[in-house]
């Protein structure tokens, strides 16, 4: 994995080199040669070990520090935060349903998929920066862990993202991030999320097999592309199958 350039913007198979280094270092910290380490080696040593430039290592460590996995302390070195490293369902990071469920040791799959067009009302039009009455594709699905319903998902995508193509001929049953990237050439770079307890409507409660009085965590998100334009409104109802955490960086 030699790096022939000092720029970390070089892409290997669609992934930025520094992103691959982050993944490799996290794997080593969790189950590899640094599994018992409380600090990482110096940048020069990591660069030699991984066969990349110090610039790439520096970028990777900066990303890991932003995510809270490490802290770089002058005079001490790169200190590992094992508590953060072992968190598996962080609301401050990108949540993808299937990998999240797999991290709990369960088999993820979806059923009850509904895909249909609607006209944007005033609120949805504002959220998606479109005109009221514009066509929006609504995708509803229930996500299960083995045989247990754990997430009810409702996604709203502007019809315009699909251009002149017939969206009914496109497979929209998969992961919505993949749909946006592969079918609409849109990468989600950030989102604004609101969290609250929700009982859901009767249809959602029945689909999720909730007990009387049982509530869910509603994650209400507006997702933005790299040009800071909203491309999706997403409502995700999570049952108490999950144990979520949030890392708050104060320095």
Order of alpha helices (4+ residues) and beta strands (2+ residues): beta-beta-alpha-beta-alpha-alpha-beta-beta-alpha-alpha-beta-alpha-beta-beta-alpha-beta-alpha-beta-beta
